[in-house]
Amino acid sequence: MDSVEYLWQRAFFAVLTEVDSGKFVERLIVADDEVFERLLELEGTDGTAEERVALEDTLQSLRLLRNYDYHFRL
């Protein structure tokens, strides 16, 4: 986990490594919140293009994981 470039990525990686389905949903919510919070922090600032791309990619991945979890539970 030392390869984490941004603090909010820790929450995302926690989702990816969670095997307990109940905790998975909790971690998914936390990661989603942290990404959105960081996006709000960057709003109106010159944040790096690399971080913005990483945030957008992570949001898309979180959406996919949320859909996967929803369909898996049906």
C-alpha positions in Angstrom: 0.0 0.0 0.0 3.1 2.2 -0.1 2.4 2.9 -3.7 -0.5 5.2 -2.8 0.0 8.5 -4.5 -2.9 10.4 -3.0 -4.4 9.9 0.5 -8.0 9.3 -0.8 -6.6 6.3 -2.8 -6.2 4.3 0.5 -10.0 4.1 0.8 -10.4 3.0 -2.8 -7.7 0.3 -2.4 -9.5 -0.9 0.8 -12.6 -1.5 -1.3 -10.6 -3.5 -3.8 -9.1 -5.8 -1.1 -12.2 -6.3 1.0 -13.6 -9.8 1.0 -16.4 -9.4 3.6 -19.6 -8.3 1.7 -20.9 -6.2 4.5 -17.7 -4.3 4.9 -17.3 -4.0 1.2 -20.4 -1.8 1.0 -19.2 0.3 4.0 -15.8 0.8 2.4 -17.4 1.6 -1.0 -19.4 4.4 0.7 -16.3 5.7 2.5 -14.2 5.7 -0.7 -17.0 7.4 -2.7 -17.3 10.1 0.0 -13.5 10.7 0.1 -13.3 11.0 -3.7 -16.2 13.5 -3.8 -14.7 15.5 -0.9 -11.4 15.7 -2.7 -13.1 16.9 -5.9 -14.8 19.6 -3.9 -11.5 20.6 -2.4 -10.0 20.9 -5.8 -12.9 22.9 -7.2 -11.7 26.3 -8.3 -8.0 25.5 -7.7 -5.2 24.5 -9.9 -4.9 20.9 -8.7 -2.8 18.6 -10.8 -4.2 17.2 -14.0 -2.9 13.8 -12.9 -4.9 13.8 -9.7 -8.0 14.9 -11.5 -7.7 12.1 -14.0 -7.1 9.6 -11.1 -10.2 10.9 -9.3 -12.4 10.6 -12.4 -11.0 7.1 -13.1 -11.7 6.1 -9.5 -15.2 7.4 -9.6 -15.9 5.3 -12.7 -14.4 2.3 -11.0 -16.5 2.9 -7.9 -19.6 3.0 -10.0 -18.7 -0.3 -11.6 -18.1 -1.9 -8.2 -21.4 -0.5 -6.9 -23.2 -2.0 -9.9 -21.4 -5.3 -9.5 -22.3 -5.5 -5.9 -25.9 -4.7 -6.6 -26.2 -7.4 -9.3 -24.3 -9.9 -7.2 -26.7 -9.5 -4.4 -29.8 -10.1 -6.5 
